[in-house]
C-alpha cells in the first residue's frame, strides 16, 4: 500500500469554513502537462487497492456488500473515481482549456468539468460530473484543479456514499476527499489518486494508473437499467 505524499498535502494552507476543510490554491500557474487527447487504461497498470486498513464502520460496509444488489452500475450510476479510472477497454478524452479541464468517459457517457484556479470549493457543492442527459452524480463529487510543475492536481470533495470498486465493494463515505495527480511519463499519462476517508479507512492510501494513447475515440455507451444487469 503506497503512502500519501504528505509534503504535497501540507504545502497548502487549510481554511475551515462551516466545518469543511478547504485549501487556498497557489496563484502562480505552472506549465500544463500534455494531456489533450484520448487515452485508455494500460493493461495491468492499476495498483494500490491491496492491504487496506478499514475502520470498524468501513469493515462493516465492505462485508455487507452484495454486488448483485448494491453495485450502482445496475442503475447506470458511476460508482466512483476508482470505478471510472480502473475500467479496462474504455476510452477517456481530455481537453484542456485556460479556465477548465473537460474529461469525457465513454463508460456511462460522462462529462466531468474541472474548474481551474478556484479559491477553494463552493459552500453549496454540486457534482462536477453529468451524463449526456444532464443528470449529475454525487458519487463522483465536486472537483477543482490547478497546475504545479507540469502536473495537473485535482481535489474532489462532496462525495455521496458509494464504492471505490464494485467487484469486492470497497466503500467510500461522504467524508471522503481525494487528490488526483496527472502527469506525463513518456508516451503515457500517469495518474496517482490519494484517498482520504476517515470514516472508512484508518489511513490515507494512494492508487496509481497508467493510460496509453487510445486508437478509439469516445463513443456512445448508451446504458439503461434494463441492459445493465449482470
C-alpha positions in Angstrom: 0.0 0.0 0.0 1.5 3.3 -1.1 1.7 6.1 1.4 0.2 9.5 0.8 2.6 12.3 -0.3 2.3 14.3 3.0 4.7 17.0 1.7 2.3 17.8 -1.1 -0.8 18.0 1.1 0.7 20.1 3.9 2.2 22.6 1.5 -1.3 24.2 1.3 -2.9 26.4 3.9 -6.0 24.9 5.5 -9.1 27.1 5.9 -12.1 26.0 8.0 -15.5 27.1 6.6 -18.6 25.7 8.2 -16.9 22.6 9.3 -15.4 21.7 5.9 -11.7 21.8 5.2 -10.6 23.7 2.2 -7.3 24.7 0.7 -6.1 28.1 -0.6 -4.7 27.3 -4.0 -1.4 28.7 -5.3 -1.9 31.7 -7.5 1.1 31.2 -9.7 0.5 28.9 -12.6 2.9 26.2 -13.8 3.0 24.7 -17.2 0.2 22.3 -18.0 1.1 18.7 -18.8 0.3 17.5 -22.3 -2.9 15.6 -21.6 -5.0 16.5 -24.6 -6.2 13.5 -26.5 -8.0 10.2 -25.9 -6.5 7.6 -23.6 -7.2 4.1 -22.3 -6.1 2.2 -19.2 -2.9 0.3 -19.7 -3.2 -3.4 -19.1 -2.2 -4.4 -15.6 -1.3 -0.8 -14.6 -3.6 -0.3 -11.6 -2.2 -0.8 -8.2 -2.9 0.3 -4.6 -6.2 -1.2 -3.5 -4.5 -4.1 -1.7 -4.0 -4.4 2.1 -6.3 -1.6 3.0 -6.8 -0.9 6.8 -10.5 -0.4 7.5 -12.2 1.2 10.4 -15.0 -0.8 12.1 -17.5 1.2 10.0 -15.6 0.5 6.8 -15.3 -3.2 7.6 -19.0 -3.5 8.2 -19.9 -1.7 4.9 -17.5 -3.8 2.9 -18.6 -7.1 4.4 -22.3 -6.3 3.8 -21.7 -5.5 0.1 -23.7 -7.6 -2.4 -22.6 -6.8 -6.0 -25.9 -8.2 -7.4 -27.8 -5.7 -5.3 -25.5 -2.8 -4.2 -23.5 -2.1 -7.4 -24.5 1.4 -8.6 -23.7 0.3 -12.2 -27.0 -1.7 -12.1 -28.7 1.7 -12.3 -26.2 3.2 -14.8 -24.7 5.2 -12.0 -20.9 5.7 -11.9 -19.8 4.3 -8.5 -16.7 6.3 -8.0 -13.5 7.7 -9.4 -11.8 4.4 -8.8 -14.5 2.7 -10.9 -14.1 5.1 -13.7 -10.3 5.2 -14.0 -10.0 1.4 -13.4 -12.3 0.3 -16.2 -10.4 -1.5 -18.9 -11.1 -1.0 -22.6 -13.0 2.3 -22.2 -11.7 5.4 -23.9 -11.3 8.6 -21.9 -10.8 12.0 -23.5 -9.0 15.0 -22.1 -9.5 18.6 -23.3 -7.5 21.4 -21.5 -8.7 25.0 -21.6 -7.5 28.1 -20.0 -10.1 28.0 -17.2 -11.1 24.4 -17.0 -10.4 20.8 -17.9 -13.0 18.6 -19.5 -12.8 14.8 -19.2 -15.2 12.6 -21.1 -15.6 9.0 -20.0 -17.1 6.6 -22.5 -18.3 4.5 -19.6 -21.8 5.8 -18.7 -21.4 8.7 -21.2 -20.0 11.0 -18.5 -18.7 14.6 -18.8 -16.5 15.9 -16.0 -15.8 19.6 -15.8 -12.9 20.6 -13.5 -12.6 24.4 -13.0 -9.1 25.7 -12.6 -7.5 28.1 -10.1 -10.6 28.4 -7.8 -10.3 30.0 -4.4 -11.4 26.7 -2.7 -14.6 24.7 -3.1 -18.0 26.5 -3.0 -20.2 26.1 0.1 -23.0 24.6 -1.9 -21.4 21.6 -3.5 -22.7 20.3 -6.8 -21.3 17.3 -8.6 -18.8 18.1 -11.4 -19.9 15.1 -13.4 -23.0 14.8 -15.6 -24.1 12.4 -18.3 -25.2 13.4 -21.8 -28.8 13.8 -20.4 -27.6 16.3 -17.8 -28.0 14.0 -14.8 -25.5 14.8 -12.0 -23.8 12.1 -9.9 -22.9 12.7 -6.3 -20.8 9.6 -6.3 -18.2 11.5 -8.3 -18.0 14.6 -6.1 -17.1 18.2 -6.8 -13.7 18.8 -8.3 -11.3 21.8 -8.6 -7.9 21.8 -10.2 -4.6 23.6 -10.7 -1.1 23.1 -12.1 2.1 22.6 -10.3 5.4 21.9 -12.1 3.8 20.2 -15.2 1.4 18.2 -13.0 -2.4 18.7 -13.1 -3.7 18.4 -9.5 -7.4 17.8 -8.9 -9.0 17.9 -5.4 -12.5 16.4 -5.0 -14.9 16.5 -2.0 -18.6 16.3 -1.5 -19.0 12.7 -2.3 -22.1 10.5 -1.8 -21.8 7.1 -0.2 -20.8 4.5 -2.7 -18.0 2.1 -3.6 -14.4 2.7 -4.9 -14.5 -0.7 -6.6 -17.6 -2.7 -7.3 -16.1 -6.2 -7.7 -15.4 -6.5 -3.9 -17.3 -3.4 -2.7 -14.6 -1.2 -1.2 -16.7 1.6 0.2 -16.5 5.4 0.2 -18.3 7.8 2.5 -19.5 11.4 2.3 -16.4 12.4 4.3 -14.0 11.2 1.6 -11.6 13.6 -0.1 -9.3 12.7 -3.0 -6.3 14.3 -4.7 -5.5 13.2 -8.3 -2.1 13.9 -9.8 -1.9 13.7 -13.7 1.5 13.9 -15.4 3.2 12.5 -18.5 5.7 9.6 -18.4 7.0 9.2 -21.9 4.1 8.3 -24.2 1.8 7.5 -21.2 -0.3 9.6 -18.8 0.4 8.7 -15.2 -2.4 9.1 -12.6 -2.0 8.9 -8.8 -5.1 9.2 -6.6 -4.8 9.7 -2.9 -7.9 8.7 -1.0 -8.6 10.2 2.5 -11.7 8.9 4.2 -11.6 8.7 8.0 -15.0 7.1 8.2 -13.9 4.1 6.1 -10.1 3.8 6.3 -7.6 4.0 9.1 -5.1 5.9 7.0 -4.9 7.6 3.5 -3.6 5.5 0.6 -2.7 6.1 -3.0 -3.7 4.2 -6.1 -1.8 4.5 -9.4 -2.8 4.1 -13.0 -1.1 4.4 -16.4 -3.0 5.4 -19.5 -1.9 4.7 -23.1 -2.9 6.6 -26.2 -6.2 5.1 -27.4 -6.8 4.0 -31.0 -10.5 4.6 -30.5 -12.5 7.8 -29.9 -15.1 8.1 -27.1 -18.3 6.5 -28.4 -21.9 6.4 -27.1 -22.2 4.0 -24.2 -26.0 4.1 -24.0 -26.5 2.5 -20.6 -30.1 1.8 -19.5 -31.1 -0.1 -16.3 -32.7 -2.7 -18.5 -29.4 -3.7 -20.1 -27.1 -3.0 -17.1 -27.9 -6.1 -15.1 -25.4 -9.0 -14.6 
